[in-house]
């Protein structure tokens, strides 16, 4: 156990994308700790929504958070290391923990002699206090897309996030301003799927805390501002065989893609509707998933085309990768990556063939009528109906996830919004 730090911070992802955990002394960390397993029944409102996997009716028992010494990583708080523990109960992985779901999906790929590789692109808005108890996007009148420096980051908050990421080994590859003022794209290093998801999870926690320490709010919410763009969670993926060869590439094919690449693309599109709830898990996410939003609305694919769901960037050979563009910025990384890899696995196992490549603009027209569900409620229906995907992803997780998310939808349906008040109150 590392002794130069006075505490170890346990951080692990739950079904809502929140970072649960505890601070432990090094002595206590050596033996692990417990958490109430029924937290997997919680909504954002902290109300428990009973379902079997959360043991709500069985006395709210514990699950265990344990880890090996080598999993401990540098932290961004003084005198503090961080670690992502394994979440188990009675010695078995808790199926409601998204990191356990990803482990299982990765293991199924590895059983086929293939190692999933993932690169994650995050998008986020930086907010400042509005002087009236709320938040507004930072003021950057000189900002522009693909901007860097003080024109886009006058407070230096993003700059500090970048420096901290380097110090703690959360490997950013690029950072730039996005299309809208106050929005940034933050791209993490391509790596093994689990390491990539772990890094993205910790990076989101760190980045939000750095912003908060400066009186700012960094949000990964998919559509936080009316009339502006949304924030996505793009998953770039490829697969290496036991020789380290990227099996998505084929120099003998007309387009440099292997038959496996086509099956993976087909799996992602075959399960496009069913997987939407898993990668776009909030009511707000469906305000981003709209036609012409360059967000993966349609079930289509294309070569270097940002209007499609599965974009094939230009690199070939060892650099061949597929970019899945539906994910909402709010999704917890392990859940989002697991959903993409599970749908891809089904395409590979079943030998699906993709539809013809997209040639239309995807601003006004696309070559398919298959699109994302229009709401979280309908996306949950589609997820439950996609029995192959439910089995591949994990039926126990889906049952708990759907139960909590249906309660979230019900709360939304009963809530009077600011829009309704502004639209109707003066007249009715």
C-alpha positions in Angstrom: 0.0 0.0 0.0 1.3 3.4 -0.9 2.1 5.4 2.3 3.1 8.8 1.1 -0.6 9.8 0.8 -2.8 10.2 3.8 -6.0 8.9 2.1 -7.2 6.8 -0.8 -10.3 8.0 -2.6 -12.5 5.3 -4.0 -14.4 6.3 -7.1 -16.7 4.0 -9.1 -19.5 4.6 -11.7 -23.1 3.9 -10.9 -26.1 3.5 -13.2 -26.7 7.3 -13.3 -23.2 8.2 -14.3 -22.4 9.5 -10.8 -19.1 8.8 -9.1 -19.8 6.9 -5.9 -17.2 6.1 -3.3 -15.5 7.0 0.0 -12.3 8.5 1.4 -10.3 5.8 3.2 -7.2 5.7 5.3 -4.4 3.6 3.7 -4.9 1.1 6.5 -8.7 0.7 5.8 -8.2 0.8 2.1 -6.0 -2.4 2.4 -9.1 -4.3 3.5 -11.7 -2.7 1.2 -15.0 -1.2 2.3 -18.8 -1.7 1.8 -21.5 0.4 0.2 -25.3 -0.2 0.3 -26.2 -2.1 -2.8 -29.6 -0.4 -2.9 -28.0 2.8 -4.2 -28.6 1.1 -7.6 -32.3 1.8 -7.1 -31.7 5.6 -6.7 -32.8 8.2 -9.2 -31.3 11.7 -9.5 -33.9 12.8 -6.9 -32.5 10.3 -4.4 -35.7 8.4 -4.3 -35.3 4.6 -4.3 -37.2 2.8 -7.1 -37.5 -0.8 -5.9 -36.4 -3.6 -8.3 -35.1 -7.1 -7.5 -31.4 -6.4 -8.3 -31.2 -3.6 -5.7 -32.4 -5.8 -2.8 -34.7 -3.0 -1.6 -37.1 -5.5 0.0 -34.3 -7.5 1.6 -33.0 -5.0 4.1 -30.8 -2.8 1.8 -27.7 -5.1 2.3 -24.1 -4.2 1.4 -21.9 -4.7 -1.6 -18.1 -4.7 -1.4 -15.6 -2.3 -3.0 -12.2 -3.9 -3.2 -9.1 -3.4 -5.3 -5.5 -4.5 -5.8 -2.6 -2.2 -4.8 -1.5 -1.8 -8.5 -4.9 -0.2 -9.3 -4.1 2.9 -7.2 -3.5 5.9 -9.2 -2.3 9.5 -8.6 -5.1 11.9 -7.5 -5.7 15.5 -8.2 -6.4 16.4 -4.5 -3.4 17.0 -2.2 -2.3 13.9 -0.3 -4.9 11.8 -2.0 -4.6 8.8 -4.4 -7.6 7.5 -6.4 -8.7 4.0 -7.3 -11.7 2.4 -9.1 -12.6 -0.6 -7.1 -14.4 -3.8 -8.1 -18.0 -4.0 -6.9 -19.0 -7.4 -5.7 -21.5 -9.1 -3.4 -20.8 -12.4 -1.8 -17.7 -12.7 -4.0 -19.5 -12.2 -7.3 -19.6 -9.2 -9.5 -22.7 -7.0 -9.0 -24.5 -7.1 -12.4 -25.9 -3.6 -11.8 -22.4 -2.0 -11.9 -21.7 -0.7 -15.4 -18.0 -1.4 -15.0 -18.8 -5.1 -14.4 -21.0 -5.0 -17.5 -18.1 -3.7 -19.6 -15.8 -6.3 -18.2 -18.1 -9.1 -19.3 -18.6 -7.7 -22.8 -14.8 -7.3 -23.2 -14.3 -10.9 -22.0 -16.6 -12.1 -24.7 -14.6 -10.4 -27.3 -11.3 -11.8 -25.8 -12.8 -15.3 -25.9 -12.8 -14.8 -29.6 -9.1 -13.9 -29.6 -9.8 -10.2 -30.1 -9.0 -7.2 -27.9 -11.3 -4.2 -28.2 -9.5 -0.9 -28.5 -11.4 2.3 -27.8 -10.8 6.1 -28.0 -13.3 8.4 -26.4 -14.2 12.0 -27.5 -16.0 14.1 -24.9 -17.8 17.4 -25.4 -18.7 19.8 -22.6 -19.9 23.3 -21.9 -18.2 25.6 -19.4 -20.6 27.8 -17.4 -20.0 30.8 -15.1 -22.3 32.2 -12.4 -25.0 34.5 -13.9 -25.2 36.7 -10.9 -28.8 35.6 -10.1 -28.1 32.2 -8.5 -27.9 30.4 -11.8 -25.4 29.6 -14.6 -24.7 31.0 -18.1 -22.1 29.9 -20.7 -18.8 31.7 -20.3 -18.5 34.9 -22.2 -16.1 34.4 -25.1 -16.9 37.0 -27.8 -13.7 36.2 -29.7 -14.2 32.4 -29.7 -14.5 30.2 -32.8 -14.6 26.5 -33.6 -11.2 24.8 -33.4 -10.0 27.6 -31.2 -7.3 27.5 -28.5 -5.8 29.9 -26.0 -7.3 32.8 -24.1 -9.9 33.7 -26.8 -11.8 30.5 -26.0 -10.6 29.9 -22.4 -10.2 33.4 -20.8 -10.3 32.1 -17.2 -7.7 29.4 -17.9 -10.0 26.7 -16.5 -9.6 24.3 -19.5 -5.9 25.0 -19.4 -5.7 23.9 -15.7 -7.8 20.8 -16.5 -5.3 19.9 -19.3 -2.3 20.4 -16.9 -3.9 18.3 -14.2 -4.7 15.5 -16.6 -1.0 15.2 -17.5 0.0 15.2 -13.9 -2.3 12.4 -12.9 -1.9 10.3 -16.0 -5.3 10.9 -17.6 -4.0 11.0 -21.2 -5.6 13.7 -23.2 -4.6 13.7 -26.9 -6.3 16.9 -28.0 -8.4 19.8 -26.7 -10.2 22.5 -28.7 -13.2 24.8 -28.6 -16.3 23.4 -30.4 -18.8 25.0 -32.6 -20.6 26.9 -29.9 -19.1 29.5 -27.5 -18.1 27.9 -24.2 -18.1 24.4 -25.6 -15.0 22.2 -25.8 -14.0 18.9 -27.2 -11.7 16.8 -25.1 -10.2 13.7 -26.7 -8.6 10.9 -24.7 -5.9 8.5 -25.8 -6.9 5.3 -27.7 -6.3 2.3 -25.4 -7.7 -1.0 -24.2 -11.5 -0.7 -23.8 -11.5 -0.9 -20.0 -8.6 1.5 -19.5 -10.1 4.0 -21.9 -13.5 3.9 -20.1 -11.7 4.1 -16.7 -9.7 7.1 -17.9 -12.8 8.9 -19.3 -14.7 8.3 -16.0 -11.9 9.7 -13.9 -11.3 12.6 -16.3 -14.9 13.7 -16.1 -14.8 13.7 -12.3 -11.5 15.6 -12.2 -12.5 18.1 -14.9 -15.8 19.0 -13.1 -14.0 19.4 -9.8 -11.3 21.6 -11.2 -14.0 23.8 -12.7 -15.9 23.9 -9.4 -12.8 24.9 -7.5 -12.7 28.0 -9.8 -16.4 28.8 -9.3 -17.3 27.4 -12.7 -19.6 24.6 -13.8 -18.4 22.1 -16.5 -21.3 20.1 -17.8 -21.5 17.1 -20.0 -25.3 17.4 -20.3 -26.3 16.6 -23.8 -28.3 19.8 -24.6 -27.9 22.3 -21.8 -28.7 25.5 -23.8 -31.7 26.2 -26.0 -30.7 27.2 -29.5 -27.2 25.8 -29.3 -25.5 22.6 -30.2 -25.3 19.5 -28.1 -22.5 17.6 -26.4 -21.8 14.0 -27.4 -19.8 11.0 -26.3 -18.2 9.5 -29.4 -16.7 6.0 -29.2 -13.9 5.1 -31.6 -13.3 1.4 -31.8 -11.1 -1.3 -33.4 -10.0 -4.8 -32.5 -6.6 -6.4 -32.4 -5.9 -10.1 -32.8 -3.3 -12.0 -30.8 -0.6 -10.7 -33.1 -1.5 -7.1 -32.5 -3.0 -6.7 -36.0 -6.0 -4.4 -36.4 -8.6 -6.8 -37.9 -10.9 -4.0 -39.2 -8.5 -3.3 -42.0 -8.1 -5.3 -45.3 -5.7 -3.9 -47.9 -7.2 -6.2 -50.5 -10.7 -4.8 -50.3 -11.9 -1.8 -52.4 -12.3 0.5 -49.4 -9.7 -1.0 -47.1 -12.3 -2.5 -44.7 -12.5 -6.1 -43.7 -15.6 -8.2 -43.7 -15.4 -8.1 -39.9 -15.6 -4.3 -40.1 -18.7 -4.5 -42.2 -20.3 -6.9 -39.7 -19.5 -4.6 -36.8 -21.0 -1.7 -38.6 -24.1 -3.8 -39.4 -24.4 -4.8 -35.7 -24.3 -1.1 -34.6 -27.0 -0.2 -37.1 -29.1 -3.3 -36.6 -29.4 -2.4 -32.9 -29.4 1.4 -33.5 -32.9 1.8 -32.1 -32.6 -0.6 -29.2 -29.3 0.7 -27.9 -30.3 4.4 -27.9 -31.5 4.4 -24.3 -28.1 3.0 -23.1 -26.0 5.7 -24.8 -28.6 8.5 -24.4 -29.9 7.9 -20.9 -31.6 11.1 -19.9 -34.8 13.0 -20.9 -32.6 15.8 -22.1 -30.6 13.6 -24.5 -33.4 13.5 -27.0 -33.3 17.2 -27.5 -29.9 16.6 -29.0 -30.8 13.6 -31.1 -32.5 15.5 -34.0 -32.3 15.5 -37.8 -29.4 17.5 -39.1 -27.6 17.7 -35.8 -24.5 15.6 -36.8 -25.2 13.3 -33.9 -26.0 9.9 -35.3 -29.7 10.4 -35.6 -30.1 8.0 -38.6 -29.2 4.3 -38.7 -26.5 4.8 -41.4 -22.8 4.7 -42.0 -20.4 6.5 -44.3 -16.8 7.3 -45.2 -15.5 10.3 -43.3 -19.1 11.6 -43.1 -20.1 13.4 -39.8 -23.8 13.2 -40.5 -23.9 9.4 -40.0 -24.1 7.2 -37.0 -21.0 5.1 -37.8 -18.3 7.2 -39.4 -15.3 5.5 -41.0 -12.4 8.0 -40.7 -9.9 8.0 -43.6 -7.0 6.1 -41.9 -6.6 2.5 -43.0 -4.4 -0.5 -42.1 -3.4 -0.4 -38.5 -5.2 2.9 -38.1 -8.6 1.7 -39.3 -11.3 2.6 -36.8 -15.0 3.1 -36.6 -16.6 6.1 -34.8 -20.0 5.7 -33.2 -21.6 9.1 -32.8 -24.9 8.6 -31.0 -23.7 8.8 -27.4 -24.9 11.7 -25.3 -22.3 13.5 -23.1 -24.2 12.5 -20.0 -23.6 8.7 -20.4 -21.3 7.0 -17.9 -18.3 5.9 -20.0 -18.5 2.2 -19.0 -22.1 1.9 -20.0 -21.7 3.8 -23.3 -18.6 1.7 -24.3 -20.3 -1.6 -23.2 -23.4 -0.8 -25.3 -21.3 -0.1 -28.4 -19.2 -3.2 -28.0 -22.2 -5.4 -27.3 -24.0 -4.3 -30.5 -20.8 -4.7 -32.4 -20.4 -8.2 -31.0 -23.8 -9.2 -32.1 -23.1 -8.0 -35.6 -19.8 -10.0 -35.7 -21.4 -13.2 -34.2 -24.4 -13.1 -36.5 -22.5 -12.0 -39.6 -24.8 -9.1 -40.4 -24.3 -7.1 -43.6 -24.5 -3.3 -43.5 -26.9 -1.3 -45.6 -25.4 0.6 -48.6 -23.1 3.4 -47.6 -24.7 6.8 -47.0 -24.3 9.3 -49.9 -26.9 12.0 -48.9 -26.1 15.1 -46.9 -27.8 14.0 -43.6 -28.6 17.7 -43.0 -32.0 17.5 -44.8 -32.0 14.0 -46.3 -30.7 10.6 -45.5 -31.1 7.2 -47.2 -32.9 5.5 -44.3 -36.1 6.0 -42.3 -34.6 4.2 -39.3 -33.9 6.8 -36.6 -33.3 7.1 -32.9 -36.5 7.0 -30.8 -37.9 10.5 -30.1 -38.0 10.3 -26.3 -36.5 8.4 -23.4 -39.7 6.6 -22.8 -39.8 5.2 -26.3 -36.1 4.4 -26.2 -36.7 2.3 -23.1 -39.5 0.5 -24.9 -37.1 -0.2 -27.8 -34.4 -1.4 -25.5 -36.7 -4.0 -23.8 -37.9 -5.1 -27.2 -34.4 -5.8 -28.5 -34.0 -9.1 -26.7 -30.7 -10.0 -28.4 -29.1 -6.8 -27.2 -30.5 -7.1 -23.7 -29.0 -10.6 -23.4 -25.6 -9.4 -24.8 -25.5 -6.4 -22.6 -26.8 -8.0 -19.4 -30.5 -8.6 -18.6 -30.1 -7.8 -14.9 -28.5 -4.4 -15.6 -31.2 -3.6 -18.2 -34.0 -4.4 -15.7 -32.6 -2.1 -13.1 -31.7 0.6 -15.5 -35.1 0.6 -17.2 -36.9 0.6 -13.8 -35.1 3.7 -12.6 -35.3 5.5 -15.9 -39.0 4.9 -16.2 -39.5 6.7 -12.9 -37.3 9.5 -14.2 -39.5 9.8 -17.3 -42.7 9.8 -15.1 -41.3 12.7 -13.0 -40.6 14.7 -16.2 -44.1 14.1 -17.5 -45.6 15.7 -14.3 -43.2 18.7 -14.3 -44.3 22.1 -15.5 -41.3 23.5 -17.5 -40.2 27.1 -17.9 -41.2 26.8 -21.6 -44.8 26.0 -20.6 -44.9 28.9 -18.1 -43.5 31.4 -20.6 -45.7 30.1 -23.5 -49.1 29.8 -21.7 -49.2 31.7 -18.4 -49.8 35.2 -19.8 -52.7 34.0 -22.0 -54.5 31.2 -20.2 
